[in-house]
Amino acid sequence: MNTKDITLKDYKLNVMVYGASGAGKTVFGGTWPKPYFADFDGGMLSLRGIDVEYDTYQDLFRNGVCYSSGWTRFINKLTELWEGGKFGDRETIVIDSVTLLTSSAIWDIAKTNNHSIPTFKDYGSAVEPIKQVLARLKALPVNVLLIAHEELIKIEDTGELKIVPFFMGTVLKPYAMDLFDEVYRMDVFKDKDGKSVHHLLTRKTSRYDAKSRLGCLEEKEVPDYNVLLEKVRQEEKGRKEE
C-alpha cells in the first residue's frame, strides 16, 4: 500500500466536533451522509423535518437514582452494528454527545455497584470501557462524528484559560484527541446584520484545541460535510494533475 493512493472513496472520516450549546453541532451532524444519531442529549429537535434516523439513549432516573442506563442500551445497539454488520445504508454514526455518553457509562457502573451517586472508583472503572467503545467506533466501516460539549480550563503552569472538549474523566480527552483524525471547535458569532454565523475552527491556538490531518482546510470552515468533502476532492484532483 502507498499513502499517495488514499482517497475518501476508501477512507472514512473520523471527526470530533465540540462547542457551546447552540453553536450548531447537531445541525452539522445532520449534513453528513445517511447519518444514524445516537442521541444522549435529547437534542434532535434542531433536525426536525430532516430525514435522519436516531435512537435516544438518555439515562432514566427515579428519585435521583439511575434505574435505566442509556449506556447499556447503546452498547447493545453498537454490538448489533459491530458483530451483526447491520449497517443497512447508513454511512455515518453520530454520537450526540460523547460528553453525556461518558456520563452515562459512569452512572451505569455506579448502578451496577449499587451506588446512588457515582464514586471516584466508579469514574476510574468507566475509563477502560469508554476507551474500548471509542476504538470500536473508529474501526466501524462508516464515518464517525463525535459531538462534545466544551469546558473552560485553567492551565496550571501559565494560568491561561483554554477551551477544550468536555469529557467526564480527565484522561479521556487526550485519548479521544489522539484517536480521531479531525478535531474541530464550533464557533458562532453575529455578523453586522445581527445574523448568526457558524464556523468550524480547524487549527489549534493558545485559546482552544483543534487539529486536521486532511491538509486542505482553512482555519475557518463552513460547518457542512459536503463543503468539506468538496475541498478534499479538489485537493485530490490537484495532486493527480501535478
C-alpha positions in Angstrom: 0.0 0.0 0.0 1.0 3.6 -0.6 -0.4 6.7 1.1 -0.5 8.5 -2.3 -3.3 6.2 -3.2 -5.5 7.1 -0.2 -8.8 8.8 -1.2 -12.1 9.3 0.6 -13.6 6.6 -1.6 -11.9 4.0 0.6 -11.3 6.1 3.7 -14.0 7.1 6.2 -13.8 10.4 8.2 -13.4 10.2 12.0 -14.2 13.6 13.4 -14.8 15.1 16.9 -16.5 18.5 17.0 -17.1 20.4 20.2 -18.6 23.7 21.2 -21.1 25.6 23.4 -24.8 24.8 23.5 -26.5 26.3 20.4 -23.3 26.5 18.4 -24.8 24.3 15.6 -23.1 21.0 16.3 -26.1 18.8 15.9 -27.1 20.6 12.7 -23.6 20.0 11.4 -24.1 16.3 12.1 -27.3 16.4 10.0 -25.3 17.4 6.9 -23.3 14.1 6.9 -24.3 11.3 4.5 -27.1 9.0 5.7 -26.5 9.5 9.4 -27.6 7.5 12.4 -27.7 9.6 15.6 -27.1 8.0 19.0 -28.8 10.8 20.9 -27.7 11.1 24.5 -28.6 14.8 24.8 -32.2 14.8 23.7 -31.4 17.5 21.2 -32.9 16.1 18.0 -35.5 19.0 17.7 -32.9 21.0 15.8 -33.1 18.4 12.9 -36.9 18.3 12.7 -38.2 17.9 9.2 -34.9 16.3 8.0 -34.6 12.6 7.1 -32.3 11.5 9.9 -32.5 8.1 11.7 -31.9 8.2 15.5 -32.4 6.4 18.8 -32.4 8.2 22.2 -30.1 6.8 24.9 -30.8 9.2 27.8 -30.4 7.8 31.3 -33.7 7.5 33.2 -33.8 8.5 36.9 -36.3 7.9 39.7 -35.8 9.9 43.0 -32.3 10.9 41.8 -31.3 7.3 41.2 -30.5 5.9 37.7 -32.8 2.9 37.0 -32.3 2.6 33.2 -28.9 3.2 31.6 -28.6 4.8 28.2 -25.1 3.3 28.1 -26.4 -0.2 28.3 -28.9 0.3 25.5 -26.3 1.9 23.3 -23.8 -0.9 23.8 -26.5 -3.4 22.7 -27.0 -1.3 19.6 -23.3 -1.0 18.9 -22.9 -4.7 19.3 -25.7 -5.3 16.8 -23.9 -3.0 14.3 -20.4 -4.3 15.1 -21.0 -8.0 15.3 -24.1 -8.3 13.2 -22.9 -6.0 10.4 -26.4 -4.5 10.3 -25.4 -1.1 8.8 -28.0 -1.1 6.1 -27.5 2.0 4.0 -26.1 4.0 6.9 -22.9 5.9 6.1 -22.3 7.9 9.3 -22.7 7.3 13.0 -23.1 10.4 15.1 -22.6 10.3 18.9 -24.5 13.3 20.3 -22.9 13.8 22.7 -19.8 11.9 23.8 -19.9 14.1 26.9 -23.1 12.6 28.1 -22.1 9.1 26.7 -19.2 9.2 29.2 -21.5 10.4 31.9 -23.9 7.6 31.1 -21.1 5.0 31.3 -20.2 6.3 34.8 -23.8 6.2 36.0 -24.1 2.6 34.6 -21.2 1.5 36.7 -22.5 3.2 39.8 -25.8 1.5 39.2 -24.1 -1.9 38.9 -22.2 -1.2 42.2 -25.4 -0.2 43.9 -24.2 3.4 44.4 -26.9 6.1 44.4 -24.3 8.6 43.0 -21.1 7.8 41.2 -18.0 7.5 43.4 -14.4 8.2 42.5 -13.9 4.5 42.0 -16.8 4.4 39.5 -15.2 7.1 37.5 -12.0 5.2 37.3 -13.8 1.9 36.4 -15.5 3.6 33.5 -12.3 4.8 31.7 -11.4 1.5 30.0 -14.9 0.6 28.7 -15.3 4.1 27.3 -11.9 3.8 25.6 -12.9 0.4 24.1 -16.1 1.9 22.7 -14.3 4.9 21.1 -11.8 2.5 19.5 -14.7 0.3 18.2 -16.5 3.3 16.8 -13.4 4.4 14.9 -13.0 0.9 13.5 -16.5 0.8 12.0 -16.7 0.9 8.2 -18.6 4.2 8.3 -18.0 7.8 9.0 -18.0 8.6 12.7 -18.8 12.0 14.2 -18.4 12.6 17.9 -20.1 15.7 19.2 -18.9 17.1 22.6 -19.7 19.9 24.9 -16.9 22.3 25.8 -15.4 23.5 29.0 -13.1 26.2 30.1 -10.0 25.1 32.0 -7.0 26.8 33.6 -3.5 25.8 32.6 -1.6 25.3 35.8 1.8 26.3 34.6 0.7 29.6 32.9 -2.6 30.4 34.5 -4.1 30.8 31.0 -7.7 29.9 30.2 -8.3 27.4 27.4 -11.4 25.9 25.8 -11.4 22.1 25.3 -13.8 19.2 24.7 -15.6 18.2 27.8 -15.4 14.6 28.9 -16.5 13.1 32.2 -13.0 11.9 33.3 -9.9 14.0 32.5 -7.9 11.1 31.0 -10.4 10.6 28.2 -10.0 13.9 26.4 -6.3 13.4 25.3 -7.1 9.8 24.3 -10.0 10.9 22.1 -7.9 13.8 20.7 -5.2 11.3 19.6 -7.6 8.7 18.4 -9.6 10.8 16.0 -8.1 12.3 12.8 -10.0 15.6 12.9 -10.9 17.7 15.9 -12.9 20.9 15.2 -14.3 23.6 17.5 -17.7 25.0 16.5 -18.0 28.7 17.0 -20.9 31.1 16.3 -20.9 34.9 16.2 -23.2 37.7 15.0 -22.4 39.5 11.7 -23.1 43.2 11.1 -26.7 42.5 10.4 -27.2 40.5 13.6 -27.4 37.2 11.9 -25.7 34.1 13.5 -22.7 32.8 11.5 -21.3 29.4 12.3 -17.7 28.3 11.8 -15.6 25.2 12.2 -12.3 26.1 13.7 -9.7 23.6 12.5 -6.4 24.7 13.8 -5.1 24.7 17.4 -4.5 28.0 19.1 -3.5 29.1 22.6 -7.2 29.6 23.3 -8.7 26.2 22.1 -7.7 22.7 20.9 -8.3 21.6 17.2 -6.4 19.7 14.5 -6.8 18.5 11.0 -4.9 15.8 9.0 -6.7 16.5 5.8 -4.2 19.2 4.8 -6.6 21.2 2.7 -8.8 23.1 5.2 -8.7 26.7 6.1 -8.6 27.9 9.7 -12.3 28.7 9.5 -14.6 26.4 7.5 -18.4 26.2 6.8 -19.9 23.5 9.0 -21.2 21.3 6.2 -19.9 17.9 5.3 -20.4 18.5 1.6 -18.4 21.7 1.7 -15.5 19.9 3.4 -15.8 16.9 1.1 -15.6 19.1 -2.0 -12.4 20.7 -0.6 -10.8 17.3 -0.2 -11.9 16.3 -3.7 -10.4 19.4 -5.2 -7.2 18.8 -3.3 -7.1 15.2 -4.5 -7.7 16.3 -8.1 -4.9 18.8 -7.8 -2.4 16.2 -6.7 -3.4 13.9 -9.6 -2.8 16.7 -12.1 0.6 17.6 -10.8 
